[in-house]
């Protein structure tokens, strides 16, 4: 069942990708541009962003730090001026620092919360007035299967991703009746600079190009939750239903931690 209107064509769609310099965001920009979308790309890494935009005719670069609300709002204004508006915003930017309980500090927690959660709020505050005034368009939030339930080494990251899933659900309830699509994107392990710091086996690891294809296909089908790869996320969805007495031993065995 489609909870959002299926995307029939990307031709001429104005898509803003926040977190586009590398990994999933960069490959989303390439794929959507190849389908005819007009791309605006944002990230902190100006050099990487410039290289990406140079690949995509007509694309707009808008460097920003997603934790800076004013910078996000200013970038949105520049993009609207350049493209005439934004139809879809994809929030892909994020930070992952592995944290166990004995490693937790306020500073480590704050940085991840600011990047992963408050950054999305900064973006939503910028884009929602335009979408609500028009009564169309959409927003997509990249969360993670790490937000399904508690995991070792994910003491802060997982908490922010769980919050994003909850946020997307609330947004859908508010925005779907007003004609605005909402997507929550929950990848498993994707080969990116962020996951390169993991020192454990990552089951069903996929390339960022495959992740981009999964996301676009999910939006084309009108899905609300886009999760992949199914061979991995399906297992985690079953584990969501376990009582704690079964879940805790299972996740220790599954992760080896």
C-alpha positions as CSV (number, residue, x, y, z in Angstrom):
1,X,0.0,0.0,0.0
2,X,1.4,3.4,-1.0
3,X,1.2,5.9,1.8
4,X,2.6,8.7,-0.4
5,X,1.7,9.5,-4.0
6,X,4.0,7.4,-6.3
7,X,6.6,9.6,-8.1
8,X,5.8,9.1,-11.8
9,X,8.6,11.2,-13.2
10,X,11.6,13.1,-11.8
11,X,11.8,15.3,-14.9
12,X,12.0,18.9,-13.7
13,X,11.7,18.1,-10.1
14,X,13.7,20.4,-7.9
15,X,15.5,18.3,-5.3
16,X,17.6,19.6,-2.5
17,X,20.0,17.1,-1.0
18,X,21.5,18.1,2.4
19,X,24.6,15.9,3.0
20,X,25.5,15.5,-0.7
21,X,29.3,15.6,-0.7
22,X,30.0,11.8,-0.4
23,X,28.3,8.5,0.0
24,X,24.6,8.1,-0.2
25,X,23.9,11.8,-0.7
26,X,26.3,12.2,-3.6
27,X,25.0,9.0,-5.3
28,X,21.4,10.2,-4.9
29,X,22.3,13.5,-6.6
30,X,23.9,11.6,-9.5
31,X,21.0,9.2,-9.9
32,X,18.2,11.8,-9.6
33,X,20.1,14.1,-12.0
34,X,20.3,11.3,-14.5
35,X,16.5,11.0,-14.3
36,X,15.9,14.6,-15.1
37,X,15.7,16.2,-11.6
38,X,17.2,19.6,-11.0
39,X,19.7,19.3,-8.1
40,X,20.7,21.5,-5.3
41,X,23.5,20.0,-3.2
42,X,24.6,21.0,0.3
43,X,27.4,19.9,2.6
44,X,30.2,21.3,4.7
45,X,32.9,19.9,2.4
46,X,33.1,22.7,-0.2
47,X,35.7,21.0,-2.4
48,X,33.8,17.7,-2.6
49,X,30.6,19.6,-3.2
50,X,32.2,21.6,-6.0
51,X,33.4,18.4,-7.7
52,X,30.0,16.8,-7.5
53,X,28.2,19.8,-8.9
54,X,30.7,20.0,-11.7
55,X,29.5,16.5,-12.8
56,X,25.8,17.6,-12.9
57,X,24.8,20.2,-15.5
58,X,22.6,22.9,-14.0
59,X,23.2,21.7,-10.4
60,X,23.4,24.3,-7.6
61,X,25.9,24.1,-4.8
62,X,24.9,25.6,-1.4
63,X,27.6,24.8,1.2
64,X,26.4,24.8,4.8
65,X,26.8,23.4,8.3
66,X,23.5,21.7,9.1
67,X,23.9,22.5,12.8
68,X,23.8,26.3,12.0
69,X,20.1,27.2,11.6
70,X,20.8,30.5,10.0
71,X,23.1,29.0,7.5
72,X,20.5,26.4,6.5
73,X,17.8,29.1,6.1
74,X,20.2,31.2,4.0
75,X,21.1,28.3,1.8
76,X,17.4,27.5,1.2
77,X,16.8,31.1,0.2
78,X,19.6,31.0,-2.3
79,X,18.3,27.7,-3.8
80,X,14.8,29.0,-4.1
81,X,16.1,32.0,-5.9
82,X,18.2,29.8,-8.3
83,X,15.7,27.1,-9.0
84,X,12.4,28.9,-8.3
85,X,11.5,26.6,-5.4
86,X,12.2,23.2,-3.9
87,X,9.9,20.3,-4.5
88,X,11.7,17.7,-2.4
89,X,14.3,18.0,0.4
90,X,16.3,14.9,1.4
91,X,18.1,15.1,4.7
92,X,21.1,12.7,4.4
93,X,23.7,14.5,6.5
94,X,24.7,12.8,9.7
95,X,27.5,11.9,12.2
96,X,28.4,8.6,13.7
97,X,30.8,8.1,16.6
98,X,30.8,4.7,18.2
99,X,30.1,5.1,21.9
100,X,29.9,2.5,24.8
101,X,28.5,3.5,28.2
102,X,32.1,3.9,29.7
103,X,33.1,6.2,26.8
104,X,30.2,8.6,27.0
105,X,30.8,12.3,27.4
106,X,28.5,15.2,27.1
107,X,30.5,16.7,24.2
108,X,30.4,13.5,22.2
109,X,26.7,13.2,22.8
110,X,26.0,16.9,22.0
111,X,27.8,16.8,18.6
112,X,25.8,13.8,17.4
113,X,22.5,15.2,18.6
114,X,23.2,18.5,16.9
115,X,24.2,16.9,13.6
116,X,21.7,14.1,13.4
117,X,18.6,15.5,15.1
118,X,18.8,19.2,15.5
119,X,20.2,19.6,12.0
120,X,17.0,18.0,10.6
121,X,14.9,20.4,12.6
122,X,16.9,23.3,11.2
123,X,16.2,22.1,7.7
124,X,12.5,21.5,8.3
125,X,12.1,25.0,9.7
126,X,13.5,26.3,6.5
127,X,11.6,24.2,3.9
128,X,8.2,23.5,5.5
129,X,6.7,27.0,5.1
130,X,7.2,26.9,1.3
131,X,5.7,23.4,1.0
132,X,2.7,24.2,3.2
133,X,2.0,27.4,1.2
134,X,2.1,25.4,-2.0
135,X,0.3,22.3,-0.7
136,X,2.7,19.9,-2.5
137,X,6.2,18.5,-2.4
138,X,7.9,16.3,0.1
139,X,10.7,15.7,2.7
140,X,12.8,12.6,3.2
141,X,14.7,11.9,6.3
142,X,17.6,9.4,6.4
143,X,17.4,7.6,9.7
144,X,18.8,4.1,10.2
145,X,17.9,0.6,11.4
146,X,20.0,1.5,14.4
147,X,16.9,3.5,15.4
148,X,14.7,0.4,15.7
149,X,16.1,-0.8,19.1
150,X,19.1,-0.3,21.3
151,X,22.5,-1.6,19.9
152,X,26.0,-1.8,21.3
153,X,28.3,1.1,20.3
154,X,25.2,3.1,19.3
155,X,24.4,4.8,22.5
156,X,24.1,8.3,21.0
157,X,23.7,7.5,17.2
158,X,20.9,5.0,17.7
159,X,19.0,7.4,20.0
160,X,19.1,10.2,17.4
161,X,18.0,7.8,14.7
162,X,15.1,6.5,16.8
163,X,14.1,10.1,17.4
164,X,14.2,10.7,13.6
165,X,11.8,7.8,13.0
166,X,9.4,9.2,15.6
167,X,9.8,12.7,14.0
168,X,9.0,11.3,10.5
169,X,5.9,9.6,11.8
170,X,4.6,12.8,13.4
171,X,5.4,14.7,10.3
172,X,3.4,12.3,8.1
173,X,0.3,12.6,10.3
174,X,0.5,16.4,10.0
175,X,1.6,16.8,6.4
176,X,0.1,14.0,4.4
177,X,-3.5,15.5,4.6
178,X,-2.0,18.7,3.3
179,X,-0.6,17.1,0.2
180,X,3.0,16.8,1.3
181,X,4.9,13.5,1.1
182,X,7.1,12.3,4.0
183,X,9.6,9.5,3.7
184,X,11.7,7.9,6.4
185,X,14.7,6.1,5.1
186,X,16.2,3.3,7.2
187,X,19.3,1.8,5.6
188,X,21.3,-1.2,7.0
189,X,25.0,-1.1,6.6
190,X,26.2,1.0,3.6
191,X,29.8,1.4,2.5
192,X,30.5,5.0,3.2
193,X,33.2,7.1,5.0
194,X,31.0,6.9,8.1
195,X,30.8,3.1,8.3
196,X,34.5,2.8,7.4
197,X,35.3,3.4,11.1
198,X,33.5,0.2,12.2
199,X,35.8,-2.5,13.5
200,X,33.2,-5.3,13.4
201,X,31.6,-7.4,10.6
202,X,28.8,-5.6,8.9
203,X,26.2,-8.1,7.6
204,X,24.7,-7.4,4.2
205,X,27.0,-4.4,3.5
206,X,26.0,-2.7,0.3
207,X,27.5,0.1,-1.9
208,X,26.2,3.6,-1.7
209,X,25.1,3.4,-5.3
210,X,22.7,0.5,-4.4
211,X,21.4,2.5,-1.4
212,X,20.6,5.4,-3.7
213,X,18.7,3.1,-6.1
214,X,16.7,1.7,-3.2
215,X,15.8,5.1,-2.0
216,X,14.7,6.4,-5.3
217,X,12.7,3.2,-6.1
218,X,11.0,3.5,-2.7
219,X,9.9,7.1,-3.4
220,X,8.7,6.0,-6.9
221,X,6.5,3.4,-5.2
222,X,5.2,5.9,-2.7
223,X,6.5,4.2,0.3
224,X,6.6,5.9,3.7
225,X,9.4,3.7,5.2
226,X,12.1,2.8,2.8
227,X,14.4,0.2,4.4
228,X,17.0,-1.9,2.8
229,X,18.6,-4.4,2.1
230,X,15.5,-6.4,2.9
231,X,17.6,-9.6,3.7
232,X,19.0,-7.7,6.7
233,X,16.3,-5.2,7.7
234,X,13.7,-8.0,7.6
235,X,15.6,-9.8,10.4
236,X,15.9,-6.6,12.5
237,X,12.2,-5.9,12.0
238,X,11.4,-9.4,13.4
239,X,13.8,-8.7,16.3
240,X,11.8,-5.5,17.1
241,X,8.9,-7.7,18.2
242,X,11.0,-9.7,20.7
243,X,10.4,-9.2,24.4
244,X,13.5,-7.8,26.2
245,X,14.3,-11.1,27.8
246,X,14.8,-12.6,24.3
247,X,16.1,-9.4,22.5
248,X,19.1,-8.7,24.8
249,X,20.7,-12.2,24.5
250,X,19.9,-12.3,20.7
251,X,21.5,-8.9,20.0
252,X,24.6,-9.9,22.0
253,X,25.0,-13.1,20.0
254,X,24.2,-11.3,16.7
255,X,26.8,-8.5,17.3
256,X,29.3,-10.4,19.4
257,X,29.5,-7.4,21.7
